[in-house]
Amino acid sequence: MENQNPKIFIPGHKRMVGLPIWRLLEEKGNSKLIGRSSRELDLRKQCAVTRFFEQEKPEIVIDSAAKVGAIWANQEYPYTLLMENLQIQNNLIEASHHFGCENLYF
Ligand SMILES: NC(=O)c1ccc[n+]([C@@H]2O[C@H](COP(=O)([O-])OP(=O)(O)OC[C@H]3O[C@@H](n4cnc5c(N)ncnc54)[C@H](OP(=O)(O)O)[C@@H]3O)[C@@H](O)[C@H]2O)c1
C-alpha cells in the first residue's frame, strides 16, 4: 500500500512559496514534514546537504528554496543569483539521487 505519511523535506518552508505547501500538507495530516532555515542548512554546501540526507533520508523533496531578487537584483547580480540557485538545485538533485529519494519536485 502507498505510504500515506511520507517523510517530506520542504526547503524554503517558511517563506512565500514553501510555507503554503507546508501548511497544506500539515492540514492533510502529514506529520513527517522536515524544514530547515538557510542558517540551519545552507543548501549551497554540498557536504552539509549530503550529511542532512544521510541523517534524515527524506522520501519526497519539494524544493521551494532559492536566492530570489527583484528585477534590480537580477540585473545587478546575475552571476550570484544564477550560481547560488544552480548550487542549491544541483545539491538537492545529487543528494536525492544518491540516497534513493525518487520524488523531487521543483
Ligand atoms: N513568490 C512567487 O510568487 C513565485 C512564483 C513563482 C515561482 N517562484 C519561485 O519559487 C522559489 C521561491 O520563491 P519565494 O518567493 O518563496 O522566495 P523567498 O520568499 O525569498 O524564500 C526563499 C527561501 O529560500 C531559502 N533559501 C535561500 N537560499 C538558501 C540557501 N542557501 N540554503 C537554504 N535555504 C535557502 C530561504 O531560507 P531562509 O529564509 O531561511 O534564508 C527562504 O526560505 C523561487 O525559485 C522563485 O523563483 C516564486
The ligand as a MOL file (V3000), in Angstrom:
LIG
                    3D

  0  0  0     0  0            999 V3000
M  V30 BEGIN CTAB
M  V30 COUNTS 48 52 0 0 0
M  V30 BEGIN ATOM
M  V30 1 N 6.8240 34.1280 -4.9060 0
M  V30 2 C 6.2810 33.8910 -6.0940 0
M  V30 3 O 5.2610 34.4620 -6.4960 0
M  V30 4 C 6.8860 32.8420 -7.0040 0
M  V30 5 C 6.2050 32.4890 -8.1500 0
M  V30 6 C 6.7290 31.5140 -8.9970 0
M  V30 7 C 7.9390 30.9260 -8.6830 0
M  V30 8 N 8.6000 31.2790 -7.5600 0 CHG=1
M  V30 9 C 9.8730 30.6010 -7.2860 0
M  V30 10 O 9.7900 29.8880 -6.0460 0
M  V30 11 C 11.0500 29.9170 -5.4160 0
M  V30 12 C 10.9250 30.5210 -4.0050 0
M  V30 13 O 10.4350 31.8500 -4.1170 0
M  V30 14 P 9.8850 32.6470 -2.8280 0
M  V30 15 O 9.1320 33.8020 -3.3570 0
M  V30 16 O 9.2240 31.6960 -1.8720 0 CHG=-1
M  V30 17 O 11.2510 33.1970 -2.1990 0
M  V30 18 P 11.5140 33.7200 -0.7060 0
M  V30 19 O 10.2610 34.1350 -0.0350 0
M  V30 20 O 12.6440 34.7040 -0.8130 0
M  V30 21 O 12.0580 32.4200 0.0380 0
M  V30 22 C 13.2630 31.8380 -0.3660 0
M  V30 23 C 13.5170 30.6680 0.5490 0
M  V30 24 O 14.7130 30.0360 0.1010 0
M  V30 25 C 15.5250 29.7730 1.2280 0
M  V30 26 N 16.9250 29.8350 0.8250 0
M  V30 27 C 17.5740 30.7480 0.0740 0
M  V30 28 N 18.8810 30.4680 -0.0340 0
M  V30 29 C 19.0650 29.3390 0.6970 0
M  V30 30 C 20.2160 28.5510 0.9960 0
M  V30 31 N 21.4260 28.8760 0.5190 0
M  V30 32 N 20.0470 27.4680 1.7730 0
M  V30 33 C 18.8270 27.1250 2.2700 0
M  V30 34 N 17.7020 27.8070 2.0190 0
M  V30 35 C 17.8330 28.9190 1.2420 0
M  V30 36 C 15.2280 30.8750 2.2180 0
M  V30 37 O 15.5320 30.4030 3.5220 0
M  V30 38 P 15.8120 31.4180 4.7500 0
M  V30 39 O 14.6100 32.3270 4.8200 0
M  V30 40 O 15.9630 30.5430 5.9420 0
M  V30 41 O 17.0520 32.1850 4.3860 0
M  V30 42 C 13.7200 31.0450 2.0070 0
M  V30 43 O 13.0080 30.1490 2.8270 0
M  V30 44 C 11.9890 30.7210 -6.3550 0
M  V30 45 O 12.6560 29.8150 -7.2080 0
M  V30 46 C 11.0230 31.5690 -7.1180 0
M  V30 47 O 11.5640 31.9780 -8.3750 0
M  V30 48 C 8.0970 32.2150 -6.7140 0
M  V30 END ATOM
M  V30 BEGIN BOND
M  V30 1 1 1 2
M  V30 2 2 2 3
M  V30 3 1 2 4
M  V30 4 1 4 5
M  V30 5 2 4 48
M  V30 6 2 5 6
M  V30 7 1 6 7
M  V30 8 2 7 8
M  V30 9 1 8 9
M  V30 10 1 8 48
M  V30 11 1 9 10
M  V30 12 1 9 46
M  V30 13 1 10 11
M  V30 14 1 11 12
M  V30 15 1 11 44
M  V30 16 1 12 13
M  V30 17 1 13 14
M  V30 18 2 14 15
M  V30 19 1 14 16
M  V30 20 1 14 17
M  V30 21 1 17 18
M  V30 22 2 18 19
M  V30 23 1 18 20
M  V30 24 1 18 21
M  V30 25 1 21 22
M  V30 26 1 22 23
M  V30 27 1 23 24
M  V30 28 1 23 42
M  V30 29 1 24 25
M  V30 30 1 25 26
M  V30 31 1 25 36
M  V30 32 1 26 27
M  V30 33 1 26 35
M  V30 34 2 27 28
M  V30 35 1 28 29
M  V30 36 1 29 30
M  V30 37 2 29 35
M  V30 38 1 30 31
M  V30 39 2 30 32
M  V30 40 1 32 33
M  V30 41 2 33 34
M  V30 42 1 34 35
M  V30 43 1 36 37
M  V30 44 1 36 42
M  V30 45 1 37 38
M  V30 46 2 38 39
M  V30 47 1 38 40
M  V30 48 1 38 41
M  V30 49 1 42 43
M  V30 50 1 44 45
M  V30 51 1 44 46
M  V30 52 1 46 47
M  V30 END BOND
M  V30 END CTAB
M  END
